[in-house]
């Protein structure tokens, strides 16, 4: 069983939070995922990922506040010949 990495966003320096989340996403292979752990709703990250990467990921809330938010971010698998 694969362990899914959790990115603890509050522990990051303010100036690199979004950049680190995007780099973590970029490092994923299709079908892989990581969890964002945050102290507020990471919805702005969803919009930034959508703007920069397009509809190639899912963004599923596992925990929705009020003190902690956990979101599973998954890079969508590549389409197969059957799905084209």
mmCIF file of the N, C-alpha and C atoms, coordinates in Angstrom:
data_MODEL
# 
_entry.id   MODEL 
# 
loop_
_atom_site.group_PDB 
_atom_site.id 
_atom_site.type_symbol 
_atom_site.label_atom_id 
_atom_site.label_alt_id 
_atom_site.label_comp_id 
_atom_site.label_asym_id 
_atom_site.label_entity_id 
_atom_site.label_seq_id 
_atom_site.pdbx_PDB_ins_code 
_atom_site.Cartn_x 
_atom_site.Cartn_y 
_atom_site.Cartn_z 
_atom_site.occupancy 
_atom_site.B_iso_or_equiv 
_atom_site.pdbx_formal_charge 
_atom_site.auth_seq_id 
_atom_site.auth_comp_id 
_atom_site.auth_asym_id 
_atom_site.auth_atom_id 
_atom_site.pdbx_PDB_model_num 
ATOM 1   N N  . UNK A 1 1  ? 0.840   -1.193 0.000   1.00 0.00 ? 1  UNK A N  1 
ATOM 2   C CA . UNK A 1 1  ? 0.000   0.000  0.000   1.00 0.00 ? 1  UNK A CA 1 
ATOM 3   C C  . UNK A 1 1  ? 0.880   1.250  0.000   1.00 0.00 ? 1  UNK A C  1 
ATOM 4   N N  . UNK A 1 2  ? 0.596   2.194  -0.880  1.00 0.00 ? 2  UNK A N  1 
ATOM 5   C CA . UNK A 1 2  ? 1.367   3.424  -0.963  1.00 0.00 ? 2  UNK A CA 1 
ATOM 6   C C  . UNK A 1 2  ? 0.910   4.418  0.092   1.00 0.00 ? 2  UNK A C  1 
ATOM 7   N N  . UNK A 1 3  ? 1.872   5.110  0.686   1.00 0.00 ? 3  UNK A N  1 
ATOM 8   C CA . UNK A 1 3  ? 1.561   6.162  1.638   1.00 0.00 ? 3  UNK A CA 1 
ATOM 9   C C  . UNK A 1 3  ? 1.412   7.465  0.868   1.00 0.00 ? 3  UNK A C  1 
ATOM 10  N N  . UNK A 1 4  ? 0.356   8.200  1.169   1.00 0.00 ? 4  UNK A N  1 
ATOM 11  C CA . UNK A 1 4  ? 0.144   9.481  0.505   1.00 0.00 ? 4  UNK A CA 1 
ATOM 12  C C  . UNK A 1 4  ? 0.817   10.566 1.333   1.00 0.00 ? 4  UNK A C  1 
ATOM 13  N N  . UNK A 1 5  ? 1.644   11.351 0.680   1.00 0.00 ? 5  UNK A N  1 
ATOM 14  C CA . UNK A 1 5  ? 2.361   12.445 1.338   1.00 0.00 ? 5  UNK A CA 1 
ATOM 15  C C  . UNK A 1 5  ? 1.368   13.507 1.807   1.00 0.00 ? 5  UNK A C  1 
ATOM 16  N N  . UNK A 1 6  ? 1.607   14.042 3.003   1.00 0.00 ? 6  UNK A N  1 
ATOM 17  C CA . UNK A 1 6  ? 0.833   15.176 3.506   1.00 0.00 ? 6  UNK A CA 1 
ATOM 18  C C  . UNK A 1 6  ? 1.740   16.391 3.530   1.00 0.00 ? 6  UNK A C  1 
ATOM 19  N N  . UNK A 1 7  ? 1.268   17.466 2.925   1.00 0.00 ? 7  UNK A N  1 
ATOM 20  C CA . UNK A 1 7  ? 2.005   18.724 2.904   1.00 0.00 ? 7  UNK A CA 1 
ATOM 21  C C  . UNK A 1 7  ? 1.397   19.637 3.961   1.00 0.00 ? 7  UNK A C  1 
ATOM 22  N N  . UNK A 1 8  ? 2.152   19.926 5.020   1.00 0.00 ? 8  UNK A N  1 
ATOM 23  C CA . UNK A 1 8  ? 1.700   20.770 6.118   1.00 0.00 ? 8  UNK A CA 1 
ATOM 24  C C  . UNK A 1 8  ? 1.954   22.237 5.741   1.00 0.00 ? 8  UNK A C  1 
ATOM 25  N N  . UNK A 1 9  ? 0.974   22.853 5.137   1.00 0.00 ? 9  UNK A N  1 
ATOM 26  C CA . UNK A 1 9  ? 1.130   24.204 4.584   1.00 0.00 ? 9  UNK A CA 1 
ATOM 27  C C  . UNK A 1 9  ? 1.436   25.254 5.658   1.00 0.00 ? 9  UNK A C  1 
ATOM 28  N N  . UNK A 1 10 ? 0.802   25.238 6.846   1.00 0.00 ? 10 UNK A N  1 
ATOM 29  C CA . UNK A 1 10 ? 1.118   26.266 7.848   1.00 0.00 ? 10 UNK A CA 1 
ATOM 30  C C  . UNK A 1 10 ? 2.587   26.279 8.287   1.00 0.00 ? 10 UNK A C  1 
ATOM 31  N N  . UNK A 1 11 ? 3.281   25.158 8.135   1.00 0.00 ? 11 UNK A N  1 
ATOM 32  C CA . UNK A 1 11 ? 4.690   25.114 8.548   1.00 0.00 ? 11 UNK A CA 1 
ATOM 33  C C  . UNK A 1 11 ? 5.624   25.751 7.515   1.00 0.00 ? 11 UNK A C  1 
ATOM 34  N N  . UNK A 1 12 ? 5.108   26.065 6.343   1.00 0.00 ? 12 UNK A N  1 
ATOM 35  C CA . UNK A 1 12 ? 5.928   26.663 5.278   1.00 0.00 ? 12 UNK A CA 1 
ATOM 36  C C  . UNK A 1 12 ? 6.002   28.179 5.442   1.00 0.00 ? 12 UNK A C  1 
ATOM 37  N N  . UNK A 1 13 ? 7.087   28.764 4.957   1.00 0.00 ? 13 UNK A N  1 
ATOM 38  C CA . UNK A 1 13 ? 7.205   30.223 4.943   1.00 0.00 ? 13 UNK A CA 1 
ATOM 39  C C  . UNK A 1 13 ? 6.149   30.797 4.008   1.00 0.00 ? 13 UNK A C  1 
ATOM 40  N N  . UNK A 1 14 ? 5.556   31.903 4.395   1.00 0.00 ? 14 UNK A N  1 
ATOM 41  C CA . UNK A 1 14 ? 4.468   32.522 3.638   1.00 0.00 ? 14 UNK A CA 1 
ATOM 42  C C  . UNK A 1 14 ? 4.809   32.693 2.155   1.00 0.00 ? 14 UNK A C  1 
ATOM 43  N N  . UNK A 1 15 ? 6.017   33.131 1.876   1.00 0.00 ? 15 UNK A N  1 
ATOM 44  C CA . UNK A 1 15 ? 6.412   33.452 0.499   1.00 0.00 ? 15 UNK A CA 1 
ATOM 45  C C  . UNK A 1 15 ? 6.467   32.233 -0.423  1.00 0.00 ? 15 UNK A C  1 
ATOM 46  N N  . UNK A 1 16 ? 6.527   31.023 0.134   1.00 0.00 ? 16 UNK A N  1 
ATOM 47  C CA . UNK A 1 16 ? 6.684   29.841 -0.729  1.00 0.00 ? 16 UNK A CA 1 
ATOM 48  C C  . UNK A 1 16 ? 5.530   28.852 -0.627  1.00 0.00 ? 16 UNK A C  1 
ATOM 49  N N  . UNK A 1 17 ? 4.463   29.196 0.064   1.00 0.00 ? 17 UNK A N  1 
ATOM 50  C CA . UNK A 1 17 ? 3.367   28.244 0.265   1.00 0.00 ? 17 UNK A CA 1 
ATOM 51  C C  . UNK A 1 17 ? 2.761   27.766 -1.049  1.00 0.00 ? 17 UNK A C  1 
ATOM 52  N N  . UNK A 1 18 ? 2.259   28.675 -1.866  1.00 0.00 ? 18 UNK A N  1 
ATOM 53  C CA . UNK A 1 18 ? 1.603   28.263 -3.114  1.00 0.00 ? 18 UNK A CA 1 
ATOM 54  C C  . UNK A 1 18 ? 2.607   27.611 -4.068  1.00 0.00 ? 18 UNK A C  1 
ATOM 55  N N  . UNK A 1 19 ? 3.806   28.165 -4.135  1.00 0.00 ? 19 UNK A N  1 
ATOM 56  C CA . UNK A 1 19 ? 4.837   27.604 -5.013  1.00 0.00 ? 19 UNK A CA 1 
ATOM 57  C C  . UNK A 1 19 ? 5.155   26.157 -4.614  1.00 0.00 ? 19 UNK A C  1 
ATOM 58  N N  . UNK A 1 20 ? 5.220   25.882 -3.321  1.00 0.00 ? 20 UNK A N  1 
ATOM 59  C CA . UNK A 1 20 ? 5.519   24.538 -2.839  1.00 0.00 ? 20 UNK A CA 1 
ATOM 60  C C  . UNK A 1 20 ? 4.383   23.572 -3.169  1.00 0.00 ? 20 UNK A C  1 
ATOM 61  N N  . UNK A 1 21 ? 3.143   24.021 -3.006  1.00 0.00 ? 21 UNK A N  1 
ATOM 62  C CA . UNK A 1 21 ? 2.000   23.168 -3.347  1.00 0.00 ? 21 UNK A CA 1 
ATOM 63  C C  . UNK A 1 21 ? 2.021   22.844 -4.836  1.00 0.00 ? 21 UNK A C  1 
ATOM 64  N N  . UNK A 1 22 ? 2.258   23.834 -5.670  1.00 0.00 ? 22 UNK A N  1 
ATOM 65  C CA . UNK A 1 22 ? 2.284   23.613 -7.119  1.00 0.00 ? 22 UNK A CA 1 
ATOM 66  C C  . UNK A 1 22 ? 3.445   22.702 -7.510  1.00 0.00 ? 22 UNK A C  1 
ATOM 67  N N  . UNK A 1 23 ? 4.606   22.876 -6.883  1.00 0.00 ? 23 UNK A N  1 
ATOM 68  C CA . UNK A 1 23 ? 5.746   21.998 -7.182  1.00 0.00 ? 23 UNK A CA 1 
ATOM 69  C C  . UNK A 1 23 ? 5.459   20.564 -6.744  1.00 0.00 ? 23 UNK A C  1 
ATOM 70  N N  . UNK A 1 24 ? 4.816   20.412 -5.599  1.00 0.00 ? 24 UNK A N  1 
ATOM 71  C CA . UNK A 1 24 ? 4.442   19.073 -5.129  1.00 0.00 ? 24 UNK A CA 1 
ATOM 72  C C  . UNK A 1 24 ? 3.493   18.417 -6.127  1.00 0.00 ? 24 UNK A C  1 
ATOM 73  N N  . UNK A 1 25 ? 2.539   19.193 -6.641  1.00 0.00 ? 25 UNK A N  1 
ATOM 74  C CA . UNK A 1 25 ? 1.625   18.676 -7.667  1.00 0.00 ? 25 UNK A CA 1 
ATOM 75  C C  . UNK A 1 25 ? 2.395   18.297 -8.937  1.00 0.00 ? 25 UNK A C  1 
ATOM 76  N N  . UNK A 1 26 ? 3.288   19.170 -9.376  1.00 0.00 ? 26 UNK A N  1 
ATOM 77  C CA . UNK A 1 26 ? 4.063   18.896 -10.591 1.00 0.00 ? 26 UNK A CA 1 
ATOM 78  C C  . UNK A 1 26 ? 4.891   17.619 -10.471 1.00 0.00 ? 26 UNK A C  1 
ATOM 79  N N  . UNK A 1 27 ? 5.335   17.302 -9.257  1.00 0.00 ? 27 UNK A N  1 
ATOM 80  C CA . UNK A 1 27 ? 6.164   16.118 -9.035  1.00 0.00 ? 27 UNK A CA 1 
ATOM 81  C C  . UNK A 1 27 ? 5.366   14.814 -9.065  1.00 0.00 ? 27 UNK A C  1 
ATOM 82  N N  . UNK A 1 28 ? 4.031   14.905 -9.029  1.00 0.00 ? 28 UNK A N  1 
ATOM 83  C CA . UNK A 1 28 ? 3.193   13.708 -9.066  1.00 0.00 ? 28 UNK A CA 1 
ATOM 84  C C  . UNK A 1 28 ? 3.204   13.076 -10.447 1.00 0.00 ? 28 UNK A C  1 
ATOM 85  N N  . UNK A 1 29 ? 3.131   11.771 -10.475 1.00 0.00 ? 29 UNK A N  1 
ATOM 86  C CA . UNK A 1 29 ? 2.873   11.048 -11.711 1.00 0.00 ? 29 UNK A CA 1 
ATOM 87  C C  . UNK A 1 29 ? 1.357   10.975 -11.886 1.00 0.00 ? 29 UNK A C  1 
ATOM 88  N N  . UNK A 1 30 ? 0.873   10.794 -13.105 1.00 0.00 ? 30 UNK A N  1 
ATOM 89  C CA . UNK A 1 30 ? -0.569  10.641 -13.288 1.00 0.00 ? 30 UNK A CA 1 
ATOM 90  C C  . UNK A 1 30 ? -1.126  9.535  -12.392 1.00 0.00 ? 30 UNK A C  1 
ATOM 91  N N  . UNK A 1 31 ? -2.215  9.853  -11.706 1.00 0.00 ? 31 UNK A N  1 
ATOM 92  C CA . UNK A 1 31 ? -2.838  8.909  -10.791 1.00 0.00 ? 31 UNK A CA 1 
ATOM 93  C C  . UNK A 1 31 ? -2.363  9.032  -9.350  1.00 0.00 ? 31 UNK A C  1 
ATOM 94  N N  . UNK A 1 32 ? -1.270  9.751  -9.106  1.00 0.00 ? 32 UNK A N  1 
ATOM 95  C CA . UNK A 1 32 ? -0.763  9.937  -7.750  1.00 0.00 ? 32 UNK A CA 1 
ATOM 96  C C  . UNK A 1 32 ? -1.447  11.119 -7.077  1.00 0.00 ? 32 UNK A C  1 
ATOM 97  N N  . UNK A 1 33 ? -1.320  11.170 -5.744  1.00 0.00 ? 33 UNK A N  1 
ATOM 98  C CA . UNK A 1 33 ? -2.003  12.198 -4.969  1.00 0.00 ? 33 UNK A CA 1 
ATOM 99  C C  . UNK A 1 33 ? -1.171  12.622 -3.767  1.00 0.00 ? 33 UNK A C  1 
ATOM 100 N N  . UNK A 1 34 ? -1.544  13.752 -3.184  1.00 0.00 ? 34 UNK A N  1 
ATOM 101 C CA . UNK A 1 34 ? -1.006  14.193 -1.907  1.00 0.00 ? 34 UNK A CA 1 
ATOM 102 C C  . UNK A 1 34 ? -2.116  14.913 -1.157  1.00 0.00 ? 34 UNK A C  1 
ATOM 103 N N  . UNK A 1 35 ? -1.899  15.116 0.135   1.00 0.00 ? 35 UNK A N  1 
ATOM 104 C CA . UNK A 1 35 ? -2.887  15.790 0.973   1.00 0.00 ? 35 UNK A CA 1 
ATOM 105 C C  . UNK A 1 35 ? -2.353  17.145 1.395   1.00 0.00 ? 35 UNK A C  1 
ATOM 106 N N  . UNK A 1 36 ? -3.173  18.163 1.203   1.00 0.00 ? 36 UNK A N  1 
ATOM 107 C CA . UNK A 1 36 ? -2.878  19.493 1.733   1.00 0.00 ? 36 UNK A CA 1 
ATOM 108 C C  . UNK A 1 36 ? -3.482  19.555 3.130   1.00 0.00 ? 36 UNK A C  1 
ATOM 109 N N  . UNK A 1 37 ? -2.666  19.884 4.118   1.00 0.00 ? 37 UNK A N  1 
ATOM 110 C CA . UNK A 1 37 ? -3.124  20.127 5.491   1.00 0.00 ? 37 UNK A CA 1 
ATOM 111 C C  . UNK A 1 37 ? -2.961  21.623 5.716   1.00 0.00 ? 37 UNK A C  1 
ATOM 112 N N  . UNK A 1 38 ? -4.057  22.303 6.073   1.00 0.00 ? 38 UNK A N  1 
ATOM 113 C CA . UNK A 1 38 ? -4.000  23.764 6.188   1.00 0.00 ? 38 UNK A CA 1 
ATOM 114 C C  . UNK A 1 38 ? -4.838  24.247 7.364   1.00 0.00 ? 38 UNK A C  1 
ATOM 115 N N  . UNK A 1 39 ? -4.590  25.479 7.776   1.00 0.00 ? 39 UNK A N  1 
ATOM 116 C CA . UNK A 1 39 ? -5.329  26.079 8.891   1.00 0.00 ? 39 UNK A CA 1 
ATOM 117 C C  . UNK A 1 39 ? -6.452  26.991 8.414   1.00 0.00 ? 39 UNK A C  1 
ATOM 118 N N  . UNK A 1 40 ? -6.682  27.027 7.117   1.00 0.00 ? 40 UNK A N  1 
ATOM 119 C CA . UNK A 1 40 ? -7.825  27.739 6.537   1.00 0.00 ? 40 UNK A CA 1 
ATOM 120 C C  . UNK A 1 40 ? -8.185  27.062 5.211   1.00 0.00 ? 40 UNK A C  1 
ATOM 121 N N  . UNK A 1 41 ? -9.343  27.395 4.684   1.00 0.00 ? 41 UNK A N  1 
ATOM 122 C CA . UNK A 1 41 ? -9.812  26.773 3.441   1.00 0.00 ? 41 UNK A CA 1 
ATOM 123 C C  . UNK A 1 41 ? -8.823  27.050 2.309   1.00 0.00 ? 41 UNK A C  1 
ATOM 124 N N  . UNK A 1 42 ? -8.271  26.004 1.679   1.00 0.00 ? 42 UNK A N  1 
ATOM 125 C CA . UNK A 1 42 ? -7.302  26.194 0.604   1.00 0.00 ? 42 UNK A CA 1 
ATOM 126 C C  . UNK A 1 42 ? -7.940  26.425 -0.770  1.00 0.00 ? 42 UNK A C  1 
ATOM 127 N N  . UNK A 1 43 ? -9.160  26.903 -0.806  1.00 0.00 ? 43 UNK A N  1 
ATOM 128 C CA . UNK A 1 43 ? -9.855  27.143 -2.077  1.00 0.00 ? 43 UNK A CA 1 
ATOM 129 C C  . UNK A 1 43 ? -9.047  28.027 -3.041  1.00 0.00 ? 43 UNK A C  1 
ATOM 130 N N  . UNK A 1 44 ? -8.322  29.076 -2.558  1.00 0.00 ? 44 UNK A N  1 
ATOM 131 C CA . UNK A 1 44 ? -7.498  29.844 -3.495  1.00 0.00 ? 44 UNK A CA 1 
ATOM 132 C C  . UNK A 1 44 ? -6.458  28.978 -4.221  1.00 0.00 ? 44 UNK A C  1 
ATOM 133 N N  . UNK A 1 45 ? -5.952  27.940 -3.549  1.00 0.00 ? 45 UNK A N  1 
ATOM 134 C CA . UNK A 1 45 ? -5.017  27.032 -4.218  1.00 0.00 ? 45 UNK A CA 1 
ATOM 135 C C  . UNK A 1 45 ? -5.700  26.253 -5.336  1.00 0.00 ? 45 UNK A C  1 
ATOM 136 N N  . UNK A 1 46 ? -6.950  25.878 -5.113  1.00 0.00 ? 46 UNK A N  1 
ATOM 137 C CA . UNK A 1 46 ? -7.720  25.203 -6.159  1.00 0.00 ? 46 UNK A CA 1 
ATOM 138 C C  . UNK A 1 46 ? -7.793  26.095 -7.404  1.00 0.00 ? 46 UNK A C  1 
ATOM 139 N N  . UNK A 1 47 ? -8.149  27.350 -7.200  1.00 0.00 ? 47 UNK A N  1 
ATOM 140 C CA . UNK A 1 47 ? -8.277  28.266 -8.334  1.00 0.00 ? 47 UNK A CA 1 
ATOM 141 C C  . UNK A 1 47 ? -6.935  28.502 -9.029  1.00 0.00 ? 47 UNK A C  1 
ATOM 142 N N  . UNK A 1 48 ? -5.869  28.603 -8.250  1.00 0.00 ? 48 UNK A N  1 
ATOM 143 C CA . UNK A 1 48 ? -4.553  28.798 -8.859  1.00 0.00 ? 48 UNK A CA 1 
ATOM 144 C C  . UNK A 1 48 ? -4.129  27.557 -9.648  1.00 0.00 ? 48 UNK A C  1 
ATOM 145 N N  . UNK A 1 49 ? -4.339  26.372 -9.082  1.00 0.00 ? 49 UNK A N  1 
ATOM 146 C CA . UNK A 1 49 ? -4.019  25.150 -9.818  1.00 0.00 ? 49 UNK A CA 1 
ATOM 147 C C  . UNK A 1 49 ? -4.840  25.043 -11.100 1.00 0.00 ? 49 UNK A C  1 
ATOM 148 N N  . UNK A 1 50 ? -6.108  25.366 -11.017 1.00 0.00 ? 50 UNK A N  1 
ATOM 149 C CA . UNK A 1 50 ? -6.970  25.301 -12.206 1.00 0.00 ? 50 UNK A CA 1 
ATOM 150 C C  . UNK A 1 50 ? -6.481  26.275 -13.276 1.00 0.00 ? 50 UNK A C  1 
ATOM 151 N N  . UNK A 1 51 ? -6.115  27.471 -12.861 1.00 0.00 ? 51 UNK A N  1 
ATOM 152 C CA . UNK A 1 51 ? -5.645  28.489 -13.804 1.00 0.00 ? 51 UNK A CA 1 
ATOM 153 C C  . UNK A 1 51 ? -4.317  28.071 -14.452 1.00 0.00 ? 51 UNK A C  1 
ATOM 154 N N  . UNK A 1 52 ? -3.408  27.509 -13.655 1.00 0.00 ? 52 UNK A N  1 
ATOM 155 C CA . UNK A 1 52 ? -2.073  27.185 -14.158 1.00 0.00 ? 52 UNK A CA 1 
ATOM 156 C C  . UNK A 1 52 ? -1.986  25.806 -14.818 1.00 0.00 ? 52 UNK A C  1 
ATOM 157 N N  . UNK A 1 53 ? -2.807  24.845 -14.354 1.00 0.00 ? 53 UNK A N  1 
ATOM 158 C CA . UNK A 1 53 ? -2.665  23.470 -14.828 1.00 0.00 ? 53 UNK A CA 1 
ATOM 159 C C  . UNK A 1 53 ? -3.852  22.970 -15.638 1.00 0.00 ? 53 UNK A C  1 
ATOM 160 N N  . UNK A 1 54 ? -4.996  23.621 -15.490 1.00 0.00 ? 54 UNK A N  1 
ATOM 161 C CA . UNK A 1 54 ? -6.186  23.155 -16.197 1.00 0.00 ? 54 UNK A CA 1 
ATOM 162 C C  . UNK A 1 54 ? -6.849  22.022 -15.435 1.00 0.00 ? 54 UNK A C  1 
ATOM 163 N N  . UNK A 1 55 ? -7.785  21.397 -16.070 1.00 0.00 ? 55 UNK A N  1 
ATOM 164 C CA . UNK A 1 55 ? -8.615  20.371 -15.438 1.00 0.00 ? 55 UNK A CA 1 
ATOM 165 C C  . UNK A 1 55 ? -7.919  19.003 -15.460 1.00 0.00 ? 55 UNK A C  1 
ATOM 166 N N  . UNK A 1 56 ? -6.739  18.930 -14.819 1.00 0.00 ? 56 UNK A N  1 
ATOM 167 C CA . UNK A 1 56 ? -5.984  17.680 -14.808 1.00 0.00 ? 56 UNK A CA 1 
ATOM 168 C C  . UNK A 1 56 ? -5.839  17.135 -13.389 1.00 0.00 ? 56 UNK A C  1 
ATOM 169 N N  . UNK A 1 57 ? -6.691  17.602 -12.463 1.00 0.00 ? 57 UNK A N  1 
ATOM 170 C CA . UNK A 1 57 ? -6.582  17.157 -11.075 1.00 0.00 ? 57 UNK A CA 1 
ATOM 171 C C  . UNK A 1 57 ? -7.963  17.116 -10.435 1.00 0.00 ? 57 UNK A C  1 
ATOM 172 N N  . UNK A 1 58 ? -8.013  16.408 -9.303  1.00 0.00 ? 58 UNK A N  1 
ATOM 173 C CA . UNK A 1 58 ? -9.202  16.451 -8.461  1.00 0.00 ? 58 UNK A CA 1 
ATOM 174 C C  . UNK A 1 58 ? -8.800  17.104 -7.148  1.00 0.00 ? 58 UNK A C  1 
ATOM 175 N N  . UNK A 1 59 ? -9.756  17.681 -6.459  1.00 0.00 ? 59 UNK A N  1 
ATOM 176 C CA . UNK A 1 59 ? -9.524  18.459 -5.239  1.00 0.00 ? 59 UNK A CA 1 
ATOM 177 C C  . UNK A 1 59 ? -10.647 18.092 -4.275  1.00 0.00 ? 59 UNK A C  1 
ATOM 178 N N  . UNK A 1 60 ? -10.431 17.063 -3.463  1.00 0.00 ? 60 UNK A N  1 
ATOM 179 C CA . UNK A 1 60 ? -11.488 16.506 -2.627  1.00 0.00 ? 60 UNK A CA 1 
ATOM 180 C C  . UNK A 1 60 ? -11.238 16.787 -1.150  1.00 0.00 ? 60 UNK A C  1 
ATOM 181 N N  . UNK A 1 61 ? -12.184 17.487 -0.534  1.00 0.00 ? 61 UNK A N  1 
ATOM 182 C CA . UNK A 1 61 ? -12.080 17.809 0.889   1.00 0.00 ? 61 UNK A CA 1 
ATOM 183 C C  . UNK A 1 61 ? -12.249 16.539 1.716   1.00 0.00 ? 61 UNK A C  1 
ATOM 184 N N  . UNK A 1 62 ? -11.290 16.286 2.608   1.00 0.00 ? 62 UNK A N  1 
ATOM 185 C CA . UNK A 1 62 ? -11.356 15.189 3.563   1.00 0.00 ? 62 UNK A CA 1 
ATOM 186 C C  . UNK A 1 62 ? -11.811 15.711 4.928   1.00 0.00 ? 62 UNK A C  1 
ATOM 187 N N  . UNK A 1 63 ? -11.432 16.948 5.221   1.00 0.00 ? 63 UNK A N  1 
ATOM 188 C CA . UNK A 1 63 ? -11.819 17.625 6.459   1.00 0.00 ? 63 UNK A CA 1 
ATOM 189 C C  . UNK A 1 63 ? -12.009 19.097 6.106   1.00 0.00 ? 63 UNK A C  1 
ATOM 190 N N  . UNK A 1 64 ? -13.121 19.670 6.562   1.00 0.00 ? 64 UNK A N  1 
ATOM 191 C CA . UNK A 1 64 ? -13.518 21.005 6.104   1.00 0.00 ? 64 UNK A CA 1 
ATOM 192 C C  . UNK A 1 64 ? -13.715 21.965 7.276   1.00 0.00 ? 64 UNK A C  1 
ATOM 193 N N  . UNK A 1 65 ? -12.632 22.177 8.054   1.00 0.00 ? 65 UNK A N  1 
ATOM 194 C CA . UNK A 1 65 ? -12.642 23.161 9.118   1.00 0.00 ? 65 UNK A CA 1 
ATOM 195 C C  . UNK A 1 65 ? -13.500 22.781 10.300  1.00 0.00 ? 65 UNK A C  1 
ATOM 196 N N  . UNK A 1 66 ? -13.660 23.664 11.239  1.00 0.00 ? 66 UNK A N  1 
ATOM 197 C CA . UNK A 1 66 ? -13.252 25.066 11.199  1.00 0.00 ? 66 UNK A CA 1 
ATOM 198 C C  . UNK A 1 66 ? -11.796 25.307 11.577  1.00 0.00 ? 66 UNK A C  1 
ATOM 199 N N  . UNK A 1 67 ? -11.122 24.329 12.199  1.00 0.00 ? 67 UNK A N  1 
ATOM 200 C CA . UNK A 1 67 ? -9.736  24.565 12.612  1.00 0.00 ? 67 UNK A CA 1 
ATOM 201 C C  . UNK A 1 67 ? -8.728  23.979 11.621  1.00 0.00 ? 67 UNK A C  1 
ATOM 202 N N  . UNK A 1 68 ? -9.076  22.864 11.012  1.00 0.00 ? 68 UNK A N  1 
ATOM 203 C CA . UNK A 1 68 ? -8.159  22.169 10.102  1.00 0.00 ? 68 UNK A CA 1 
ATOM 204 C C  . UNK A 1 68 ? -8.890  21.809 8.813   1.00 0.00 ? 68 UNK A C  1 
ATOM 205 N N  . UNK A 1 69 ? -8.189  22.005 7.712   1.00 0.00 ? 69 UNK A N  1 
ATOM 206 C CA . UNK A 1 69 ? -8.680  21.570 6.403   1.00 0.00 ? 69 UNK A CA 1 
ATOM 207 C C  . UNK A 1 69 ? -7.685  20.565 5.863   1.00 0.00 ? 69 UNK A C  1 
ATOM 208 N N  . UNK A 1 70 ? -8.209  19.485 5.341   1.00 0.00 ? 70 UNK A N  1 
ATOM 209 C CA . UNK A 1 70 ? -7.391  18.480 4.670   1.00 0.00 ? 70 UNK A CA 1 
ATOM 210 C C  . UNK A 1 70 ? -8.045  18.210 3.322   1.00 0.00 ? 70 UNK A C  1 
ATOM 211 N N  . UNK A 1 71 ? -7.223  18.319 2.278   1.00 0.00 ? 71 UNK A N  1 
ATOM 212 C CA . UNK A 1 71 ? -7.728  18.150 0.913   1.00 0.00 ? 71 UNK A CA 1 
ATOM 213 C C  . UNK A 1 71 ? -6.828  17.169 0.170   1.00 0.00 ? 71 UNK A C  1 
ATOM 214 N N  . UNK A 1 72 ? -7.451  16.184 -0.461  1.00 0.00 ? 72 UNK A N  1 
ATOM 215 C CA . UNK A 1 72 ? -6.731  15.233 -1.299  1.00 0.00 ? 72 UNK A CA 1 
ATOM 216 C C  . UNK A 1 72 ? -6.658  15.814 -2.710  1.00 0.00 ? 72 UNK A C  1 
ATOM 217 N N  . UNK A 1 73 ? -5.441  16.062 -3.164  1.00 0.00 ? 73 UNK A N  1 
ATOM 218 C CA . UNK A 1 73 ? -5.207  16.575 -4.515  1.00 0.00 ? 73 UNK A CA 1 
ATOM 219 C C  . UNK A 1 73 ? -4.617  15.428 -5.328  1.00 0.00 ? 73 UNK A C  1 
ATOM 220 N N  . UNK A 1 74 ? -5.292  15.078 -6.404  1.00 0.00 ? 74 UNK A N  1 
ATOM 221 C CA . UNK A 1 74 ? -4.858  13.937 -7.212  1.00 0.00 ? 74 UNK A CA 1 
ATOM 222 C C  . UNK A 1 74 ? -4.713  14.357 -8.666  1.00 0.00 ? 74 UNK A C  1 
ATOM 223 N N  . UNK A 1 75 ? -3.578  13.989 -9.254  1.00 0.00 ? 75 UNK A N  1 
ATOM 224 C CA . UNK A 1 75 ? -3.368  14.229 -10.684 1.00 0.00 ? 75 UNK A CA 1 
ATOM 225 C C  . UNK A 1 75 ? -4.144  13.156 -11.431 1.00 0.00 ? 75 UNK A C  1 
ATOM 226 N N  . UNK A 1 76 ? -5.005  13.573 -12.326 1.00 0.00 ? 76 UNK A N  1 
ATOM 227 C CA . UNK A 1 76 ? -5.824  12.619 -13.067 1.00 0.00 ? 76 UNK A CA 1 
ATOM 228 C C  . UNK A 1 76 ? -4.948  11.706 -13.913 1.00 0.00 ? 76 UNK A C  1 
ATOM 229 N N  . UNK A 1 77 ? -5.359  10.433 -14.033 1.00 0.00 ? 77 UNK A N  1 
ATOM 230 C CA . UNK A 1 77 ? -4.617  9.511  -14.900 1.00 0.00 ? 77 UNK A CA 1 
ATOM 231 C C  . UNK A 1 77 ? -4.672  9.980  -16.349 1.00 0.00 ? 77 UNK A C  1 
ATOM 232 N N  . UNK A 1 78 ? -3.675  9.595  -17.107 1.00 0.00 ? 78 UNK A N  1 
ATOM 233 C CA . UNK A 1 78 ? -3.683  9.906  -18.532 1.00 0.00 ? 78 UNK A CA 1 
ATOM 234 C C  . UNK A 1 78 ? -4.783  9.100  -19.199 1.00 0.00 ? 78 UNK A C  1 
ATOM 235 N N  . UNK A 1 79 ? -5.432  9.673  -20.211 1.00 0.00 ? 79 UNK A N  1 
ATOM 236 C CA . UNK A 1 79 ? -6.470  8.909  -20.912 1.00 0.00 ? 79 UNK A CA 1 
ATOM 237 C C  . UNK A 1 79 ? -5.837  7.706  -21.621 1.00 0.00 ? 79 UNK A C  1 
ATOM 238 N N  . UNK A 1 80 ? -6.569  6.615  -21.625 1.00 0.00 ? 80 UNK A N  1 
ATOM 239 C CA . UNK A 1 80 ? -6.110  5.431  -22.363 1.00 0.00 ? 80 UNK A CA 1 
ATOM 240 C C  . UNK A 1 80 ? -6.740  5.453  -23.746 1.00 0.00 ? 80 UNK A C  1 
ATOM 241 N N  . UNK A 1 81 ? -6.279  4.590  -24.609 1.00 0.00 ? 81 UNK A N  1 
ATOM 242 C CA . UNK A 1 81 ? -6.852  4.524  -25.960 1.00 0.00 ? 81 UNK A CA 1 
ATOM 243 C C  . UNK A 1 81 ? -8.355  4.231  -25.905 1.00 0.00 ? 81 UNK A C  1 
ATOM 244 N N  . UNK A 1 82 ? -8.790  3.493  -24.875 1.00 0.00 ? 82 UNK A N  1 
ATOM 245 C CA . UNK A 1 82 ? -10.214 3.159  -24.739 1.00 0.00 ? 82 UNK A CA 1 
ATOM 246 C C  . UNK A 1 82 ? -11.052 4.387  -24.415 1.00 0.00 ? 82 UNK A C  1 
ATOM 247 N N  . UNK A 1 83 ? -10.438 5.382  -23.765 1.00 0.00 ? 83 UNK A N  1 
ATOM 248 C CA . UNK A 1 83 ? -11.186 6.571  -23.333 1.00 0.00 ? 83 UNK A CA 1 
ATOM 249 C C  . UNK A 1 83 ? -11.132 7.724  -24.338 1.00 0.00 ? 83 UNK A C  1 
ATOM 250 N N  . UNK A 1 84 ? -10.424 7.530  -25.425 1.00 0.00 ? 84 UNK A N  1 
ATOM 251 C CA . UNK A 1 84 ? -10.280 8.623  -26.404 1.00 0.00 ? 84 UNK A CA 1 
ATOM 252 C C  . UNK A 1 84 ? -11.422 8.594  -27.389 1.00 0.00 ? 84 UNK A C  1 
# 
